[in-house]
Amino acid sequence: MKCLAICQDELVIRTLEAVLHPTFDVEFLLESRSLARRLHEAGIHATVADPRRVDTYLRADVSPNTLVIVEDNGRRSLKRILDPVRDAGGMLVYVLSVGARRSERRADELKAGFPELNSLTLAELVSGPLLTELSRSLTRARVQQYQRYLADADRILILLHNDPDPDAMASGLALRNLLRRTKTTAILGAVQGVTRPENLRMANLLDIQVEPLTPAALTEFERIATVDVQPHYFGAVLPRVDLVIDHHPEQPGYSAVFKDIRPDYGSTSTILVEHLRAVDVNISERTATAMLYAIKSDTLFFARHTNRSDLEAFTFLYPLADPALIRKMEGAEITLDRLEYVMRAQQNGTLSEQVFCAFIGSPPREDFITYVADFFLQVEDVKWTIIAGVVNDSLIVSVRNLGYSRNAGEFVKKLFADVGSAGGHRAMAKAVVPIAQFRSKFGELTGPEISRKIHELATQFLHEHPVGERRKEAVRA
C-alpha cells in the first residue's frame, strides 16, 4: 500500500520508515534538500517539494487509497497542508503529533474543519513495535544465558510431569532444539510415562521418546531442566534444578538457576516459540507440528485461558506444521473405558447451583478423572465440575469451570494445599492428596460422602462473595 508522509524532522522520518517498511511503500515529502540527500544515501525515498501546493500531491499521484501522514510538531498551521491534500484527492489522512503533548483543543479544531481526519501520536505508533522488540531482546538474553550455562554438560535431563501431555512433550522437543542437542545428550524423561491414548498417538506419530525414570535416577544427570511443570511437583526429590520453563502459576519450595514462568500464557509451548524465535533457531516440521498441536490442546483451540501471545505463536507455527498429522493425532478420544466412568459420575454425582460434583472410584489412570471433568462442563446449566477419584493411594481432584467465575486454582489451594499438592489457573485446577492425609483432615468418608463434602465446600467457596462482586471480578479479568 502506498503511503505519503509529509515530515520535516529526520528522527520522525527514520522512525516512520522503520515502523512502516515493508508493509507500506513509503515516500517522504520534505522541504530540506540537505536532509533529502542524507535520506537518499540511507536508501530512504524522499522528495523535496512545497507541501502547501496542490500540484505537489498531484505529481505524487495521491488518490483516495493513498495513506497520507502529516507531521504535526505544534509550530505550524496544518490547514495550509491539509487543504491541498484534500483538493488533490487525499481521503485517508492521519495527523501524527510529535514533540509536545497533543492539544485536545487543536485536535478538535482540525476535526471540525476536516471531519475525515484521523490522528495519532508518535508514541502510539512506535509503542507496539518497540515493546515487542524490547521483549524479544530480553527473551534473547535469557535464552543465550541458559544456553551457555548448559552447553558444557554431557547429559541433560529435560524432565516432564507424570503422564506427559502434548504441551509437555512438545516443550521438551523445543528445548532440545534450543540447546542444539540430540535425544542421547538431552533426554526427555518422566517418572510416570505416557499412558493416555491420544498422547500415545502423538508420541508414536512424531517419534517422541519419553524415558521412564525412577526418582533415584535424577541424580545421574549433570543438569536438569523442567518444562510445563515446576520442581515442587516432585517433592523433596528435586529441591534444585537448572532451568524451569512453565505456564502454570509460580510455586515456592525449590531453587532454580534460570526460570521463565508465565502464568498468563495458555501453554508452555507458546513460551518456547518465543525462545526459538528470539535466537533464530530453525523449527523443524516435526517440532512445529508438536507445538501447534500442544497449543490447540492446552487452550481447547483458544476456548480457555489464552492470550494474544498464544494466537501469535499459533499463527507463526501454522505454515511450518503438518496439518494431516495433527488431524490424525486429534482422533476420537471417546473410548468405552472412559464412557464407563462418565456413567459412574452421572449415576453418583450431584448438580446444584450449576456445580456438578462426583466421586468416580479408582480409575486406572488420572486422565479418566480430567476427562470426566471436561465432559460434564459441556452439560447444560453446568458452570463448575469437580471430579474426584483415587489413583495410587492419592485422591485426585480435577476442577473445571467456564473461566469467568471464581478462581479454580484458589479453590483447590484453599482446600488441599495444607495436605497435598494443589494449584492451577482460573478455569482449571488439580489437587493430589494422599488418601491418609485427606481422611485426617476430612474424616473417614465413603465415595458418595466425598462427593457431597467437596460439593458443600465448593458451594461455600462460591458464596464467599455476593454475586454482584463475582460479576465485577469477572469483568476485571
C-alpha positions in Angstrom: 0.0 0.0 0.0 1.3 3.5 -0.9 2.0 6.0 1.9 3.0 9.6 1.5 4.4 11.2 4.7 4.8 14.9 4.9 7.6 15.3 7.5 10.4 17.7 8.2 12.1 16.0 11.2 14.8 13.5 10.4 14.2 11.4 13.6 10.5 11.2 12.8 11.2 10.2 9.2 13.6 7.4 10.2 11.2 6.2 12.9 8.3 6.1 10.4 10.5 4.3 7.8 11.4 1.6 10.4 7.8 1.1 11.6 6.0 1.2 8.2 8.5 -0.6 5.9 8.0 -3.1 4.3 4.2 -3.1 4.9 3.9 0.2 3.1 5.6 1.7 0.1 6.6 5.0 1.8 7.6 8.2 0.1 8.6 11.2 2.3 7.8 14.7 1.2 10.1 17.4 2.8 11.4 20.9 2.2 15.1 20.5 3.1 17.4 19.5 0.3 20.3 18.6 2.6 18.0 16.3 4.6 16.8 14.7 1.4 20.4 13.9 0.4 21.1 12.2 3.7 17.9 10.2 3.4 18.8 9.1 -0.2 22.2 7.9 1.0 20.4 5.8 3.6 18.1 4.3 0.9 15.0 6.2 2.0 12.7 7.5 -0.7 12.4 11.3 -0.2 11.1 14.1 -2.4 11.7 17.9 -2.0 8.6 19.9 -2.7 6.3 22.5 -1.3 3.6 20.8 0.9 1.3 23.8 0.6 0.7 23.3 -3.2 -1.9 21.1 -4.8 0.3 20.2 -7.7 2.8 18.6 -5.3 0.3 16.0 -4.4 -0.9 15.6 -8.0 2.7 14.8 -9.0 2.9 12.3 -6.1 -0.2 10.6 -7.6 -2.2 10.9 -4.4 -5.5 9.1 -4.6 -8.3 8.2 -2.1 -6.5 5.0 -1.4 -3.2 6.6 -0.5 -2.3 6.7 3.2 -1.2 10.3 3.9 0.6 11.1 7.2 1.2 14.7 8.1 3.6 15.5 10.9 2.3 18.0 13.5 5.0 19.5 15.7 2.7 22.2 17.0 4.7 25.0 15.5 3.0 25.5 12.1 -0.5 25.6 10.6 -1.7 22.3 9.3 -4.6 23.8 7.4 -2.3 25.1 4.7 -1.2 21.4 4.1 -4.4 19.6 4.7 -6.4 21.8 2.2 -4.2 20.9 -0.8 -4.0 17.2 0.2 -7.8 17.1 0.2 -8.1 19.1 -3.1 -5.7 16.6 -4.7 -8.0 13.7 -3.8 -6.4 12.5 -0.5 -9.1 11.0 1.8 -7.1 8.7 4.1 -5.2 11.3 6.2 -3.6 10.9 9.6 -2.1 13.7 11.6 0.9 12.5 13.6 1.5 14.5 16.7 5.2 14.7 17.8 7.1 16.6 20.4 4.9 18.5 22.8 1.8 16.8 24.2 -1.1 16.8 21.8 -3.5 19.7 22.4 -7.1 18.5 22.6 -8.3 21.9 21.5 -6.1 21.9 18.5 -7.3 18.4 17.6 -10.9 19.4 17.9 -10.4 22.4 15.7 -8.7 20.3 13.0 -11.5 17.7 13.2 -14.1 20.4 12.8 -12.5 21.6 9.6 -11.6 18.1 8.3 -14.2 15.6 9.6 -12.5 12.7 7.8 -9.2 13.4 9.6 -7.6 10.7 11.8 -5.0 11.4 14.5 -2.3 9.5 16.5 0.8 10.3 18.4 4.3 9.1 17.7 4.2 7.2 21.0 1.1 5.3 19.8 2.8 4.4 16.5 6.0 3.0 17.9 4.9 1.6 21.3 3.7 -1.7 19.9 6.8 -2.5 17.8 9.1 -1.0 20.5 7.7 -3.2 23.3 7.8 -6.2 21.0 11.4 -5.6 20.2 12.4 -5.0 23.8 10.5 -8.1 24.9 12.3 -10.1 22.2 15.7 -8.7 23.3 15.0 -9.6 26.9 14.0 -13.2 25.9 17.1 -13.5 23.6 19.4 -12.5 26.5 17.7 -15.0 28.8 17.9 -17.8 26.3 21.5 -17.1 25.5 22.4 -17.2 29.2 20.9 -20.6 29.8 22.3 -22.0 26.5 25.8 -21.0 27.6 25.2 -22.4 31.1 24.0 -25.8 29.9 26.5 -26.1 27.0 29.2 -27.9 28.9 27.1 -30.7 30.3 27.5 -34.2 28.7 23.9 -35.3 29.5 20.9 -33.1 30.3 17.6 -34.3 31.6 14.5 -32.4 30.3 12.0 -33.6 33.0 8.3 -33.7 32.2 5.4 -34.2 34.6 3.9 -37.6 35.2 1.9 -39.0 32.2 3.1 -36.1 29.9 0.6 -34.3 27.8 1.1 -32.7 24.3 2.3 -29.4 25.8 5.0 -31.2 28.0 6.3 -33.3 25.1 6.3 -30.5 22.6 8.0 -28.2 25.0 10.6 -30.9 25.6 11.3 -31.2 21.9 11.6 -27.4 21.6 14.0 -27.1 24.4 16.2 -29.8 23.0 16.3 -27.8 19.7 17.2 -24.7 21.6 20.1 -26.5 23.3 21.2 -28.0 20.0 21.1 -31.4 21.5 20.2 -34.9 20.3 18.0 -37.4 22.1 21.0 -39.1 23.6 22.5 -35.9 25.1 19.2 -34.3 26.2 16.8 -37.0 27.4 13.1 -36.3 27.7 12.1 -38.2 30.9 9.2 -38.7 33.2 8.7 -40.6 36.4 5.5 -42.0 35.0 5.4 -42.5 31.3 2.9 -41.6 28.6 -0.4 -43.6 29.0 -3.3 -41.5 27.7 -4.4 -42.9 24.2 -4.3 -39.5 22.4 -0.9 -38.7 24.0 0.5 -42.1 23.0 -0.8 -41.5 19.5 1.1 -38.2 19.4 4.3 -39.8 20.7 4.2 -42.6 18.2 3.3 -40.4 15.2 6.1 -37.9 16.0 8.6 -40.4 17.3 8.9 -38.7 20.7 10.7 -40.9 23.2 9.9 -40.2 26.8 12.3 -42.2 29.0 10.7 -43.7 32.2 12.7 -42.7 35.3 12.9 -43.5 39.0 13.4 -40.7 41.5 16.9 -42.1 42.2 17.8 -41.7 38.6 17.5 -37.9 38.8 20.9 -37.7 40.4 22.6 -39.2 37.4 22.3 -36.1 35.3 24.7 -33.1 35.3 21.9 -30.7 34.5 18.1 -30.8 34.9 15.5 -28.7 33.2 11.8 -28.9 33.8 9.2 -27.9 31.2 5.4 -27.5 31.7 6.0 -28.3 35.4 7.8 -26.9 38.4 10.1 -28.8 40.8 7.7 -28.6 43.7 5.6 -31.2 41.8 8.2 -33.8 42.5 8.5 -33.1 46.2 11.7 -33.4 48.2 13.5 -35.5 45.5 14.0 -32.4 43.3 14.8 -29.3 45.5 17.0 -27.7 42.9 17.1 -27.5 39.1 19.0 -25.6 36.5 16.1 -24.4 34.3 12.3 -24.1 34.7 10.0 -23.1 31.8 6.3 -23.3 32.7 3.0 -21.5 32.2 1.4 -22.6 35.5 1.2 -20.2 38.5 4.6 -20.0 40.2 5.1 -22.2 43.2 7.6 -21.9 46.1 9.8 -24.6 47.6 12.7 -25.0 45.2 15.6 -23.1 43.7 16.5 -22.7 40.0 19.4 -21.1 38.3 17.2 -19.9 35.4 13.4 -19.8 35.1 10.8 -18.4 32.8 7.3 -18.8 34.3 4.4 -17.0 32.6 1.0 -18.0 34.1 -0.9 -15.7 31.8 0.1 -17.9 28.8 -2.2 -20.7 27.6 0.6 -23.1 27.0 4.3 -23.7 27.7 4.8 -24.3 24.0 3.9 -20.6 23.4 6.8 -19.6 25.7 9.2 -21.9 23.8 8.1 -20.5 20.4 9.2 -17.1 21.7 12.5 -18.5 22.9 13.1 -20.2 19.5 12.3 -17.1 17.5 14.4 -14.8 19.8 17.6 -16.7 18.8 16.5 -17.5 15.3 16.6 -21.3 15.7 15.1 -23.2 12.8 12.0 -25.1 13.8 11.6 -28.5 12.1 8.2 -29.7 10.7 8.1 -32.3 13.5 8.6 -29.8 16.3 6.3 -27.2 14.7 3.6 -29.9 14.4 4.0 -31.0 18.1 3.9 -27.4 19.3 0.9 -26.4 17.2 -1.0 -29.4 18.5 0.1 -28.6 22.1 -1.3 -25.0 21.9 -4.6 -26.3 20.4 -4.8 -28.9 23.1 -3.9 -26.8 26.1 -6.2 -23.9 25.2 -9.0 -26.1 23.8 -8.4 -24.3 20.5 -8.4 -20.9 22.3 -11.6 -21.7 24.2 -9.9 -21.4 27.6 -7.0 -19.5 29.2 -5.4 -17.9 26.2 -3.9 -14.6 25.3 -2.5 -12.8 22.2 0.9 -14.5 22.5 -0.8 -17.9 22.1 -2.5 -16.7 18.9 0.7 -15.2 17.6 2.6 -18.5 18.3 -0.2 -20.5 16.6 -0.1 -18.2 13.5 3.7 -18.5 13.3 3.7 -22.3 13.6 0.8 -23.0 11.3 2.6 -22.8 7.9 5.5 -24.9 9.4 3.4 -27.8 10.7 1.9 -30.8 9.1 -1.9 -30.4 9.3 -2.6 -34.0 8.2 -0.6 -35.3 11.2 -2.4 -33.0 13.6 -5.8 -34.3 12.3 -4.5 -37.9 12.8 -3.3 -37.1 16.4 -6.6 -35.4 17.3 -8.6 -38.6 16.5 -11.5 -39.6 18.6 -10.9 -39.5 22.4 -14.1 -41.3 23.3 -13.5 -44.9 24.5 -15.7 -47.4 26.2 -13.5 -47.3 29.3 -13.9 -43.5 29.6 -17.7 -43.8 29.0 -17.9 -46.2 31.9 -16.5 -43.5 34.3 -18.8 -40.9 32.7 -21.7 -43.2 33.6 -20.5 -43.6 37.1 -20.3 -39.8 37.5 -23.8 -39.4 36.1 -25.2 -42.0 38.5 -23.4 -40.9 41.6 -22.9 -37.2 41.0 -24.8 -34.2 42.3 -25.8 -31.0 40.4 -26.7 -28.0 42.5 -26.3 -24.2 41.8 -24.6 -25.1 38.5 -21.9 -27.1 40.2 -21.5 -30.7 39.3 -19.5 -32.9 41.7 -18.8 -36.7 41.6 -16.5 -39.3 43.0 -15.8 -42.0 40.4 -13.9 -44.6 42.5 -10.5 -45.8 41.5 -9.9 -45.4 37.8 -6.7 -46.9 36.3 -5.2 -43.5 35.4 -5.5 -39.8 36.3 -6.7 -38.9 32.8 -10.0 -40.6 33.4 -10.7 -38.0 36.1 -9.8 -35.0 34.0 -11.7 -36.4 31.0 -14.9 -36.7 33.1 -14.4 -33.2 34.4 -14.1 -31.8 30.9 -17.1 -33.9 29.7 -19.6 -32.6 32.2 -18.5 -29.0 31.8 -20.3 -29.3 28.4 -23.6 -30.2 30.0 -26.3 -27.5 30.0 -26.6 -25.5 33.3 -23.2 -26.7 34.5 -20.6 -24.0 35.1 -18.3 -25.9 37.5 -17.3 -29.5 37.5 -15.3 -31.1 40.4 -14.5 -34.8 39.8 -12.6 -36.9 42.4 -11.1 -40.4 42.2 -8.4 -42.4 43.9 -5.2 -43.3 42.0 -2.1 -44.9 43.6 -3.4 -44.2 47.1 -3.9 -40.5 46.4 -7.2 -38.6 46.0 -7.1 -36.7 42.7 -9.5 -33.8 42.4 -9.9 -32.2 38.9 -11.7 -28.9 38.7 -13.0 -27.1 35.6 -15.1 -24.0 35.2 -16.1 -21.6 32.4 -13.4 -19.2 33.3 -15.4 -16.1 34.3 -16.4 -17.1 37.9 -14.3 -17.6 41.0 -10.7 -19.0 40.6 -10.4 -22.8 40.4 -6.8 -22.7 41.4 -7.6 -20.7 44.5 -10.3 -23.2 45.4 -8.1 -26.3 45.4 -5.3 -24.4 47.2 -7.6 -23.3 49.9 -9.0 -26.8 50.5 -6.0 -29.0 49.9 -2.7 -27.2 49.8 -2.1 -27.9 53.5 -2.4 -31.7 53.0 -1.2 -32.2 49.4 -0.3 -30.6 46.1 -2.8 -28.2 44.7 -2.9 -25.4 42.2 -3.9 -24.3 38.7 -5.5 -21.5 36.7 -8.8 -19.6 36.9 -10.6 -22.1 34.7 -8.8 -25.4 35.5 -7.0 -26.8 38.5 -6.0 -30.1 40.2 -5.2 -31.4 43.7 -3.3 -34.5 44.6 -3.8 -35.5 48.2 -2.5 -38.8 49.9 -5.7 -40.5 50.9 -4.5 -40.8 54.5 -3.9 -37.0 54.7 -7.4 -36.4 53.2 -9.0 -38.6 55.9 -7.0 -37.0 58.7 -8.5 -33.6 57.7 -12.0 -34.5 56.5 -12.7 -37.8 58.2 -13.4 -41.4 57.1 -15.7 -40.6 54.2 -17.1 -43.1 51.7 -17.3 -42.3 48.0 -20.7 -40.6 48.0 -19.7 -38.8 51.2 -16.6 -37.5 49.5 -18.7 -36.1 46.6 -21.1 -34.4 49.0 -18.3 -32.9 51.1 -16.5 -31.4 48.2 -19.8 -30.1 46.8 -20.5 -28.5 50.1 -17.1 -26.9 50.3 -17.4 -25.7 46.7 -20.7 -24.1 47.3 -19.3 -22.3 50.4 -16.3 -21.1 48.4 -18.6 -19.7 45.6 -20.8 -17.9 48.2 -17.9 -16.1 49.9 -18.6 -13.0 47.8 -22.0 -11.8 46.6 -22.9 -12.5 43.0 -22.5 -8.8 42.1 -18.9 -8.9 43.3 -18.2 -12.1 41.4 -19.5 -10.4 38.2 -17.3 -7.4 38.8 -14.3 -9.7 39.3 -15.2 -11.4 36.0 -15.4 -8.1 34.2 -12.0 -7.0 35.5 -10.5 -10.3 34.4 
